[in-house]
Amino acid sequence: MLRVMHMGFGELLIVFIVVMLVFGANKIPQLGDALGKGIRNFKKAQRDDEIDVTPQKQAPSQLSENAATAAPQQRATAEAKKA
């Protein structure tokens, strides 16, 4: 059987005091702002039916530059793993 637990005023007060001790009074507004933005973004993502997941195309010059810089990094990583 599923029981729903409700928090009373005393429990909420204890939770608030613990949050104040852990984060400090200066961080509480920032936490609230971040939580609000997260909820807003979540709701917006639920409303949007279409999500664009196609990768962006790169110009051929960018592809050759990325390949030129990736090869030495991969070799250095492989040599570091061997050592």
C-alpha positions, 0 to 999 in steps of 0.5 A: 500500500502506498502512503503519501507523506506530507511535511509539516511546518516543523519539518520544513523549518528544519530543512530550511535551517540545514540548507542555510547552514550548508549553502549560506544565506548569500547562495540561497537566491542563486540556488532559487534562480538556478532552480527556476531556470531549470524548471522553465527550461524543462517545461519549454523542452516538453512543449517543443515537439521538434528538436533539431539533432542534425550535426552542423556541417563544417567547411572543408578547410575546417575539417582539414584543420581539425584533422591536422590538430587531432593527429598529433594529440592522438599520437601523444595520448597513445604514447603516454598510455604506453609509458 
